[in-house]
Amino acid sequence: MNSSTDQLKLAILQQIAAVPAGYVSSYGGIAKAVGYPSYSRFVGSLLKTLPKDTKVPWHRIVNAQGKISFPMDSPAFNEQKKRLENEGVVILKGKISKQYFFNF
């Protein structure tokens, strides 16, 4: 891994950490905010590598349609849904309203 990749990863993690409780952002929103608008899959891949005990609020990142990307009713889906609901995010019919999307 090179230092520019490390810097990009750090910038992405900092951007995710900037999403306040009660709000969400999308993979693409995070990528755009760090200056790499076509890197939404990179954001998702980075989130998959986080350690289980991470303090990064990974649960605040959803897909562009406002949906949790994990398979419906999987343990990971249920964990993310629970965390978001505990922060006051309302999920109706599997979707999060645009009112909960944080604008950078």
C-alpha positions in Angstrom: 0.0 0.0 0.0 1.3 3.4 -0.8 1.0 6.6 1.2 -1.5 8.2 -1.1 -3.8 5.2 -0.6 -3.3 5.5 3.2 -4.1 9.2 3.0 -7.3 8.5 1.0 -8.4 5.9 3.5 -7.7 8.3 6.4 -9.7 11.0 4.7 -12.6 8.6 4.1 -12.6 7.5 7.7 -12.5 11.1 8.9 -15.4 12.0 6.6 -17.4 9.1 8.0 -16.6 10.2 11.5 -18.0 13.7 10.7 -21.5 12.3 10.0 -23.4 13.2 13.2 -25.6 10.8 15.1 -29.1 10.8 13.7 -27.9 11.2 10.1 -26.6 9.1 7.3 -24.5 9.5 4.2 -24.0 7.3 1.1 -20.9 5.5 0.0 -20.9 7.9 -3.0 -21.5 10.9 -0.8 -18.5 10.1 1.3 -16.4 9.5 -1.9 -17.5 12.8 -3.4 -16.8 14.7 -0.1 -13.2 13.5 -0.1 -12.7 14.5 -3.8 -13.0 11.1 -5.4 -16.6 10.9 -6.7 -16.2 7.6 -8.5 -14.8 5.8 -5.5 -18.0 4.7 -3.8 -17.1 1.0 -4.0 -13.7 1.9 -2.5 -15.5 3.4 0.5 -17.6 0.2 0.8 -14.5 -2.0 0.6 -12.8 0.1 3.2 -15.7 -0.3 5.6 -15.7 -4.1 5.2 -12.1 -4.1 6.5 -12.8 -2.3 9.7 -12.2 -4.3 12.9 -15.3 -5.5 14.7 -14.6 -3.2 17.7 -14.1 0.0 15.6 -15.3 3.3 16.8 -15.9 4.5 13.3 -19.6 5.0 12.8 -19.9 2.7 9.8 -23.6 2.2 10.4 -24.3 5.7 9.2 -23.3 4.8 5.6 -26.0 3.5 3.4 -26.4 3.1 -0.4 -27.6 5.9 -2.7 -31.2 4.6 -2.6 -31.2 5.2 1.2 -31.1 1.5 2.0 -28.9 -0.7 4.1 -26.6 -2.6 1.8 -26.5 -5.8 3.8 -29.0 -8.6 2.9 -32.4 -8.0 4.5 -32.6 -9.6 7.9 -29.0 -10.7 8.0 -27.2 -10.2 11.3 -25.2 -7.3 9.9 -28.4 -5.7 8.5 -30.2 -6.0 11.8 -27.2 -4.5 13.6 -27.0 -1.5 11.3 -30.8 -1.0 11.5 -30.7 -1.2 15.3 -27.8 1.3 15.6 -29.5 3.8 13.2 -32.9 3.5 15.0 -31.2 4.0 18.3 -29.9 7.3 16.9 -33.4 8.4 15.8 -33.2 7.5 12.1 -36.5 6.3 10.9 -36.5 3.4 8.4 -39.7 2.9 6.6 -40.2 -0.1 4.2 -36.5 -0.6 4.3 -35.6 2.9 3.2 -34.2 6.0 4.9 -35.8 9.3 4.0 -33.6 12.0 2.4 -34.3 14.2 5.5 -31.8 12.1 7.4 -29.0 12.5 4.8 -26.2 14.7 6.0 -24.9 17.3 3.6 -21.2 18.1 3.7 
